[in-house]
């Protein structure tokens, strides 16, 4: 009897020491090859640029793009982002970790410097750093932030506010009021509403007093007439409800307003929930978000082609999920997807560009380089700048 108990005890110890199964395998259907294939966009002649559209696919690595291509347009097709003529890669580490988060990753782009995970628009010593967007505002450009998350989430927040931790979303919403940004479109109503804020401050009323039109639905967006918009289409992140606008509707409205400024504009759009799909290892969720993001890419490229003075830059803050395209299944019309983690990875991410000076974004680049180069091309001097 004692021998049996000892044996069971040893088996229990071995089982307890084994790592739980965390890898997830899914499959996607491969689209047929009858899809219309868009042409690769050509390089264009370099000239002074007036506008920048900065597209961030949060959590988007090469596997996320490739899976979107296979599922949406097939092996021989191209997503619109794949038609951009210049491609490079971005190294994403933060100042305190080889694996970045969205806050430090976005701050590297917005401020052109490395900082710690969780930091919003501050350096490692928590000194605020002036962002590309703020410099653009100071030089008379119009600015906009569009996101499928709460507009107070880490990536959009890092372009217009300065707080020590990304969780300070009430403070971020308050700081937006004095940012000068003309267009905010995304989710996050709860961070502006007196019913939800810890301080019971009616930020909605304060934004209205400052001249902003408040939008809650896609119909509000379509019918809006103001040149200052605060679109809060969900309490937190967008839920893809029928009443909410998609990324195309948001970016087209933003472009229609910002392009009225003859001095130019800076617009950042984030496909936020590509990252969330990676955290959840949910491939269909991912494909839906890639489709939505790529449609916004098309709208951006269409605008840039017609305008001629607009640079479009597309990248990610990091990869999420450790996604791999593992093997084609026996029936031949589906592909096995393998997730290795539910967190961010340190894998370099794609960097793509179209428009004047797009070739400046070729090669392997640090994430801070992207911010420096955009600032340089817009004539925003002295970057990076600490606000002492």
HELIX and SHEET records of a PDB file:
HELIX    1   1 UNK A    2  UNK A   17  1                                  16    
HELIX    2   2 UNK A   62  UNK A   72  1                                  11    
HELIX    3   3 UNK A   80  UNK A   83  5                                   4    
HELIX    4   4 UNK A  102  UNK A  111  1                                  10    
HELIX    5   5 UNK A  132  UNK A  138  1                                   7    
HELIX    6   6 UNK A  154  UNK A  157  1                                   4    
HELIX    7   7 UNK A  169  UNK A  176  1                                   8    
HELIX    8   8 UNK A  189  UNK A  191  5                                   3    
HELIX    9   9 UNK A  203  UNK A  209  1                                   7    
HELIX   10  10 UNK A  218  UNK A  223  1                                   6    
HELIX   11  11 UNK A  247  UNK A  258  1                                  12    
HELIX   12  12 UNK A  273  UNK A  280  1                                   8    
HELIX   13  13 UNK A  283  UNK A  307  1                                  25    
HELIX   14  14 UNK A  358  UNK A  361  5                                   4    
HELIX   15  15 UNK A  367  UNK A  377  1                                  11    
SHEET    1   A 3 UNK A  24  UNK A  29  0                                        
SHEET    2   A 3 UNK A 334  UNK A 339 -1                                        
SHEET    3   A 3 UNK A 323  UNK A 328 -1                                        
SHEET    1   B10 UNK A 213  UNK A 215  0                                        
SHEET    2   B10 UNK A 229  UNK A 232  1                                        
SHEET    3   B10 UNK A 183  UNK A 187  1                                        
SHEET    4   B10 UNK A 142  UNK A 150  1                                        
SHEET    5   B10 UNK A 265  UNK A 271  1                                        
SHEET    6   B10 UNK A  51  UNK A  57  1                                        
SHEET    7   B10 UNK A 310  UNK A 315  1                                        
SHEET    8   B10 UNK A 349  UNK A 354 -1                                        
SHEET    9   B10 UNK A  86  UNK A  91 -1                                        
SHEET   10   B10 UNK A 363  UNK A 366  1                                        
SHEET    1   C 2 UNK A 129  UNK A 130  0                                        
SHEET    2   C 2 UNK A 385  UNK A 386 -1                                        
SHEET    1   D 2 UNK A 319  UNK A 320  0                                        
SHEET    2   D 2 UNK A 344  UNK A 345 -1                                        
END                                                                             
